[in-house]
Amino acid sequence: MLLPVLITVVASIVGHRLFAEIVTRHEESCWRKKTREYYSAVARQSAVVRASQQSSSRITQTVQNKPADLESVQNSDRWKGWRRVGVKSIVDESPDCRSFVFAPLDGKQFPRFLGGQSILVQLSDPSGKPVSRCYSLSSGPDEPHYRITVKRVPGGKLSNLLHDTIRVGDEVEIQSPRGRFHYSADLSAPLNLIAAGIGITPMVSMLFQSLSERLDREVNLFYQLRDASNAPFLAPLRRLADSLPETCRFRLHVWYSRPSAEDVGYDFETGRITAEKLLEQLGHEDGEFLLCGPNEFMTELASGLVVHGVNESKVKFESFGGKLTGPGAIAVPASDITQSTTTGQSFQVQFSGSEKTATWVSETQTLLDIAEQLEIPVTSGCRAGDCGACIQKLNRGSVRYLCEPECEVEPGDCVLCIAHPTSDVEIDA
Ligand SMILES: Cc1cc2nc3c(=O)[nH]c(=O)nc-3n(C[C@H](O)[C@H](O)[C@H](O)COP(=O)(O)OP(=O)(O)OC[C@H]3O[C@@H](n4cnc5c(N)ncnc54)[C@H](O)[C@@H]3O)c2cc1C
């Protein structure tokens, strides 16, 4: 209750019209609690707007804000291994998507991250066994808290544990943000974010980062949904788009595959986004295209964009599950596999814990593929060497990686999802 009052007082002191309007809308909203994180982010954005309206030199400063560079962000205050954090708030974003906001418990602030990056979250299942999965951060990189937004997956372990058992005040374990799914350093080019359903989460953090770097960058967010009632973050995104000044070049393009009567009064397209229609709405093929959603959605759109003239190196996508390669795939590009493999070799792969053995012969099989074929219970997340969920002890032998692992790899560890054996190997799984 205190926050809206405080914001109203601040708004009346500074006399900022936009800010006051946001507060009014806020008060009108029946889901005040639900949008608190969102409005605090908008307030920060409007602080940038206010600063840029007051002084032209500040505009230049804001506009020339340097993008966070991957290396400095990653090496700064990143912690190693698991860290216990508190659940500060929980918000339902749609009937099956719930946000969890984490706060530090040890007094040390969370490191900044790059929009688009993800964290590993770990809980114990009812039998006490640890279960971990990867979740993209859906908060802005400048916020003091981390937020994840989790879709309940029927029959899924961790998503249901989070939805059913985690309450405000509980503690969970997380690892430092990491991942390569992020836009590049060229802030002058348009940024084209393309999401379907829960694939919106990395887009939200990239959008917040981009707005804090420069307001006049052209940012297009294409959002494919079934209908308005299953639409995480849609309402706050629309309010954000409405509340930003005209000079801000953020555009939201909504697509419903099955529109319902509930969404009258807002613009949307009906059907499924195709590369052709997307480029038609955009009016150009410039800038980067970052995609996240079901694998079929991404594969079709990514190849369609390339066919319609988008440079392959400008298309990136992130898969929330399953292996994905193709134009611009950041999950183990096909070309890397071909380059790093010596043909004609075969090695024995032994899983000591499960007492199973296979022969590695295929040029495109990773050690994770072999483990899964043998039905060895190993966890996996990104399948790109980012999240570290599939790390196992390498008891014997040697491996080479298809790309540099992003996760922390201790001596003797092996990141199965990006590993090819270079000798007979024994894995402790
Ligand atoms: C980089 C990255 C970012 C991600 N970001 C997000 C995010 O922002 N939000 C989000 O909601 N998710 C995200 N995910 C997905 C997330 O990591 C989990 O995969 C997801 O929550 C499902 O996990 P789960 O434990 O609930 O399901 P799991 O237990 O892993 O099960 C997944 C599916 O497999 C089925 N299944 C499980 N075991 C079996 C079996 N033995 N036989 C047959 N079927 C089975 C389940 O029924 C379910 O349909 C992300 C993933 C990655 C890699």
The ligand as an ORCA input file, in Angstrom:
! r2SCAN-3c Opt
* xyz 0 1
  C      18.103    -21.794    -21.778
  C      16.738    -22.217    -21.287
  C      15.853    -21.260    -20.811
  C      14.578    -21.640    -20.371
  N      13.711    -20.690    -19.922
  C      12.468    -21.031    -19.526
  C      11.550    -20.035    -19.070
  O      11.839    -18.840    -19.041
  N      10.320    -20.455    -18.664
  C       9.933    -21.776    -18.692
  O       8.794    -22.083    -18.306
  N      10.800    -22.731    -19.139
  C      12.045    -22.396    -19.529
  N      12.929    -23.372    -19.936
  C      12.506    -24.787    -19.869
  C      12.812    -25.360    -18.460
  O      14.205    -25.484    -18.294
  C      12.217    -26.741    -18.229
  O      12.615    -27.571    -19.284
  C      10.712    -26.736    -18.132
  O      10.287    -25.945    -17.040
  C      10.182    -28.168    -17.930
  O      10.812    -28.708    -16.815
  P      10.066    -29.771    -15.893
  O      11.046    -30.234    -14.875
  O       8.779    -29.226    -15.383
  O       9.707    -30.904    -16.916
  P      10.484    -32.291    -17.122
  O      10.349    -33.147    -15.917
  O      11.860    -31.993    -17.591
  O       9.612    -32.909    -18.270
  C       9.512    -32.240    -19.526
  C       8.502    -32.991    -20.376
  O       8.911    -34.318    -20.565
  C       7.897    -35.191    -20.138
  N       8.553    -36.322    -19.468
  C       9.317    -36.266    -18.365
  N       9.777    -37.486    -18.062
  C       9.273    -38.329    -19.007
  C       9.382    -39.714    -19.251
  N      10.117    -40.533    -18.461
  N       8.749    -40.223    -20.328
  C       8.025    -39.444    -21.135
  N       7.877    -38.125    -20.953
  C       8.486    -37.578    -19.904
  C       7.037    -34.411    -19.169
  O       5.712    -34.905    -19.112
  C       7.109    -33.055    -19.763
  O       6.154    -32.927    -20.772
  C      14.200    -23.006    -20.389
  C      15.103    -23.969    -20.863
  C      16.345    -23.584    -21.313
  C      17.284    -24.625    -21.818
*
